Amino acid sequence: MHNWDYPQDQQARQNEVWYLERLLTHGITDEKVDRAMVERHFDAIKIPENTRAFFELLLWNKPF
């Protein structure tokens, strides 16, 4: 993932909530999203409601 507004180093990866918000909101390149990390921080990440509903469908098969 390329972050133009934040230095890309180990410190950026340590804040998992921030990292997930960026991955899910701005897209990814060659990286896969870690399902366990998304499940662990799902309630804490700030993403649009339509994106949240889509991930709930993918992760837990929860209908809209």
C-alpha positions in Angstrom: 0.0 0.0 0.0 1.3 3.4 -0.9 0.6 6.2 1.6 1.2 9.6 0.3 0.1 11.4 3.5 1.9 9.3 6.0 5.4 7.8 6.2 5.5 4.2 5.2 7.4 2.5 7.9 7.0 0.1 10.8 5.2 2.7 12.9 2.4 3.0 10.3 1.9 -0.8 10.5 1.7 -0.7 14.3 -1.5 1.3 14.4 -3.7 -1.5 13.0 -7.0 0.5 13.1 -5.5 3.3 11.0 -3.9 0.9 8.6 -7.2 -1.0 8.1 -9.1 2.2 7.5 -6.7 3.2 4.8 -6.7 -0.2 3.2 -10.5 -0.5 3.1 -11.2 3.1 2.2 -8.5 3.9 -0.3 -7.9 0.5 -1.8 -4.9 -1.8 -1.9 -2.3 -2.8 -4.5 -0.9 -6.3 -4.2 -1.7 -6.8 -0.5 -4.5 -9.0 0.8 -6.5 -7.8 3.8 -5.8 -9.9 6.9 -9.3 -11.3 7.8 -8.4 -11.9 11.5 -7.2 -8.2 11.8 -10.5 -7.0 10.2 -12.6 -9.2 12.5 -10.6 -8.1 15.5 -10.9 -4.3 14.8 -14.2 -4.2 12.9 -16.1 -2.2 15.5 -13.3 0.3 15.9 -12.6 1.2 12.2 -14.3 4.2 10.7 -15.6 3.2 7.2 -18.8 4.2 5.3 -21.9 2.3 6.2 -22.3 0.8 2.8 -18.7 -0.5 3.0 -19.4 -1.8 6.5 -22.5 -3.7 5.3 -20.6 -5.2 2.4 -17.8 -6.5 4.7 -20.4 -7.9 7.2 -21.9 -9.8 4.3 -18.4 -11.1 3.3 -17.2 -11.9 6.7 -20.2 -13.2 8.5 -22.8 -13.7 5.7 -25.0 -11.1 7.5 -27.8 -9.9 5.2 -28.4 -6.2 4.7 
